[in-house]
Amino acid sequence: MKIIIIGGSIGGLSAGIALDCKGYDVEIYERSAGRMQDRGAGLVIQPDMIDYLQEHRIAAKEIFGIPAYERQVLNSNGHPSYTFKNDTSFTSWNYIWQQLKDYFPENRYFFGHQLEKIEEKDNQVTVTFANGVEKTADLVVGADGYSSVTRAHFLPESVPAYAGYVAYRGLIPESKMTDEEIAFFENKFSIYPYQHSHLLCYLVPGTKGELNRGQRLYNWVWYLNKSEQQLNEILTDKDGKKRLYAVPPAFLSNKSINDLHQLANEELPAILRDRVLQTENPFVQVIVDLAVPQMYSGRIVLLGDAAFVVRPHTASGTAKAYRDAIALADSLYYHKDDIDSALPHWNELQIREASHLIQYGKQLALRSGLGG
């Protein structure tokens, strides 16, 4: 069976690897011209994904990321008000993407392919890219994120909806922090909750996956409610370009950065305020909700953020994409490549899981006074 995957992010690579392991002929087409980076910064790696990476010898347990053995909740003075045991590994988007990319066959991963058109005929799907390349497959997998062109083909009315708040994010080289500051955050998940907001932080691998002390990165995420008008201002970058769902590092406007710094001075304890102020290139992610009524049509399927976007508080966005991918490969294999039988079965299970995560994420946000 010939399968084309649109989107070469973590979800697309997970699908490519899972389907390749089942013996399918898989190719991945990514719109970016070259190596992707700085997408989402730090993230939690879930236990089942750790098991999968080990099982397929994609990565050894020792290099997954930075462990956090303790969770500390900070008070308004920046001191731990209470602590408890934690068993989580933190990694970065860049790091996990590179591990998956290195594992998938290089000659079947293609950069620089922006999807323009999809046509279905006689149980075949033909995709046409902006560069003129045309490909035909038995199945097309849309793993092309929030602004999925694949989704727009059969679900044009399903679009992300603003949840009422944003996540400012930043990365700081560990070498730019003092020994005392590093000791305060090392091997800990730190969170500062306060009215209608919270900031969390932890250490992640360095820009090239470094895990050694002195070479890692300090990662922070700060959730803040923003009106539609404030959101429009934030999404207008330093060049005056209006962004859709995020403003990447080095592109926030001077006004947005100044506003962020002012808010840090007003609302954060010194240990966290100083981290925000010393971040050279903060960036921002718009928090959105998206839920499709179904994850397939004919010979086209959607997975990951192309189908459902869950709130980041669940720490399950990446894991959900990975689970969608594994379940799809298993369902096709179980149904002996009978697509008409496999897809409804897969669709039912994944929608059930995604719906649960969406509601859970909204509950967590409301508890923090985020969104509405």
N, C-alpha and C positions, 0 to 999 in steps of 0.2 A: 504494500500500500504506500502510495506517495503522499506525503504530508508536508505542507508548507506552513511555517510559523511566521506570523507577522509580529515583529517586535523581539528584540534580542536582549531584553532586560533580564532580571532574575526569573520572572515568570516564564518568559520565552525560553530561556536556557534550561530551566527545570523541565519544561515540557519536552524540549528537544532531547535532553538526556534520557528522560523516562521512556519516551517513544523509541529512541534509538536502542535502548537496552532490550526492548521487546522485538527488535528486528525490523522496525519500519524504516522506510527510506525518508529521511527527514532533512529539510533545509530550513535555515533561519534567515529572515531578511529584516535588517534593522535600518531605520531611517537615518540615524546619526552617521556622520561621515567617518568617524573614527571612535577610538576608545571612549566609553562613557565614564563619567566620574562625578563626584560631589552630588550624587542624587540621594538625598535623605540623610546623609552623614551616618550617625550611629544608629544601630538597631539591635534588637534582641534576637538571638538565634535559638529557636525552639528545640526541645529535646528530640522530637521525631525527625527534624531536619538534620540534627547532629548524627543521629543513627543512620540516616540515609547516606550522608556524606562519607561516613566511615564504611558502610556496607559496600559502597561502590568505589572505595579507595580514592575518592575525590580529595579528601583532606583527612589528616590524622587529628585525633581529639586534641592533642597538645597545641595545635595551631588554629583552632577555631576562632579564638578571640581572647578578650581580657575577662577573667572571672571576677565576679562580685560576690564576696562571702557575707556581706553585711548590708542592710538597708538602714539608712539614717534619715530621720525626719527632722528638718531644721526649723528653729524658731526664728522670730523676727530679729534676733541678734546674730543669727548665723550659727548658733550652737545646736548640737543634736539634742532634741527634746526627748527622743527615745530611739532606740535601735533594736533590730531583731535580725535573725539569721536570714541569709539570702543565698540562693543557689542559681545564679544566672550567668550566662556568658554574653558579653557585649562585643559586637563586631561592628563593621562599617559596611555600608552599601558597596563601596568600591572593592573592599576586600573579598566579600562573598561573591560578588559578580566576577571578579578576576579568577577566583578558584573554579567557578562553574565554566567560565569561558575557556580556561586552559584545558578543561576536561573534554569539552565538546569538540568534535573534529573541525579543525580550522578551515578545511576546504569546503565545508557546508554551512559556513556562517558568512553572511554577506552584509557589509556596511553600505551606506549610501543608497538605500532603496526605500523611497517614500511611496507608500501605497496610494494609488489614485482611483483605481476602479476594480470592482469584483463582479464577475459574471458567472452564473450557475447554469449548466446545461447538461442534460443526460448524465446526471450523477457525477459530474466533474465540475471543478471550480477553476476559473481562470482569473489570475490577478495581474494587473498591469501597474507598473511603477512609473514614477515621474521621469526616470531616465530612459524610458522606452522599453525596458525589459518586460517580457510577458512570460508567465509560467502557469502551467496547469497541474492540478493535483486532485487526488481523491478526497482530500480533506484539508481545509484551511483552518488554522488555529489563530484567533485574534488575541494576542498578548501585548497589545499596543497601548495599554494604560488609559488614564483618565479620558483623554481626547481621542479615543479609539476610532479610526476610520473604518475598521472592520465592523464595530458596533453600529456606526451610522448607516451601514449598508442595509440592515434589516430592522434596526430599532432606532430610527432617527429621533424619536421623541424622548429617548432615555439619555439624559445628560446630567452631569454632576450638579448638585445644588449646594450653594454656600451654607455652611453650618453655623455661621455667626461669629467665628473666631479664627485666628491664625496661629501658626507656630513659628516664632523666630528661632533660628538655630545658628550655632557657631562652633567652630573647631579651633583649638589653640594647641600649638606644639608644646609638648610637655617640657621641652628645654627652656621655654619662656616663663615657666613657673618656678617658684622657690621650692626648696625641699620641704618646707613646712606646709605649703599649699598642696603639694603632691601627696604628702602623707595624710592630709585631711580627706582627700578624695580617693586615694588608691584602694582598689579592691572593694569599693563601696558603690552602692546606688544611692545617690543623695537626692532628696526632694524637699522643696520649700513650698508648702501649700499656704495660700492666704486667700482672702475674699475674692471670688470670681477669677481665680488664676492659680497657676502653680508653675514652678521652674524645676526641672530635673536635670541631673548631670551624671556622667560616668566616663571612664576612660575607654578608648577604642584603639585598635591597631593604627600604626602610622600610615602615611600616605602610600607606602609600598608594602604594607602588611607587617611592619615591624612590631614585635611584641615585647622587646626588651625595654627595661626602665630607661627613661630619658629619650626614647624614640617614639613614644606613643602620642596619642592626641587626647586632649580633654574635650569632651563633647557636651554641649548644653542645649536644652530645648525649653523655650518659654512660651506658654500658651496665653494669649490675650484676646479678649473680646474686641471686635472692631465693627463699626457700623458699615453699611454699604458705601457711604461716602468716604470713610476712612480707608476702606479696602481699595477703592479705586485709586486713591492717592498712593497707597503703598505699592500697588501693582504697576504704577507708572515708573519705569526705571530711570536711571541716571541719564539715559539718552532720550528720554521722552517717549519711549516705546511702551505700549500697554501690554503687560504680560497677562496670561490667562489664569494659571493656577499656582505659579511660583515665580519668585525673583531669585535667580541663582547668585552664588558668591560673586562679589565685585560689581554687581549691577544695581544694588539698592541705591536710591537717590540720596543725596546729601541730607535732604529734609527728613527722609525716613530714618536715616542713621542718627541724626540729631535728636529726633523724637524718641527713638529707642534709648539713647543714652540718657536723656532727661528722665524718662520713665524708670530706668535702672537706678538713677540717683534718688528718685523719690520713693521707690517701692521695694528695693532689694537690700538685704543685709550686705555688709561690706565684702564678705568672702565671695558672694555671687555677683554683686555689682561690679567688682573689679574684673571678673572674668568677662562679663559682657563688654565692658569698656576697652579691654585689651584685645578683643577679637577684631582682627584686621578686616575680614570680609564676612560679616553676618549675612544671612540670607533668610528668606521667608517662604513658608509653605501655607497655602490656603487649605483650611480643613473643609472638606466637602463630603456629601453623602451621595451614593449612587447605588441603585438596586434595579437590575433588569428583571422583567417578568419571566424570561427564559434565557438559557445560556447557549442555545443553538438554534439554527434554522437550516434545514436541508443538510448540506455538507460543510457548514460553517459553524464554528464554536467560539465562545469567548471564555477567557479565564483571567484570574487575577483582577487587577484594577480596571480592566476593560469591561468587566461584568458587575462587580461589587466593590465599592470602596468602603472599608471599615475605618472607624476612628483610630488614630494611632495609639490611644490609651490602652487598647487591647493587646498591643505588641504582637499582632497577628497578621498584619498586612502581607508581609513577605511569606509567612508560613501558609497563609490561605492560598496564595498563588502556587506555591510548591505543592500543596495538597490537591488543588485542582488538577495540576499537571499529572501527578502520580495516579490519581483516580481515573483520569481520562485514559492513560496508557493501560491501566489494569482492566478497565471496562471494555476497551476495544479488544484486548487479548482474550478476556473471558468470553466475550460474545463471538469469538473467532472471526474478527474483522467484519462482522455484520454491523455496519454503521447505523442502520435504521433501528436496531435493537439496543446497541451500546449507548447511543447518545441520550435517549430518554431516561435510561437507568442512571447514567452519570449525572444528568441534569437535576434529577430529583434529589439525589444525595447532596450535591454541592450547594444547591439553593437552600436546603434545610440548614446546612452548616453556616452558610454566609448570612442568612437571616438572623440566626442566633447571635452571631458576632456583631452584626449591625446594631441590634437592640442593646446588647451588652455595652458596646462602645458609647451609645447615646446615654445610657444610665450612668456610666463613669463620668462622662462630661458634665451631666447635670449635677452630679454630686459635687463637682468642683466649681459650679456656677458658670460653666462655659456654654456658649450657644444659647439655645432656647427651644 
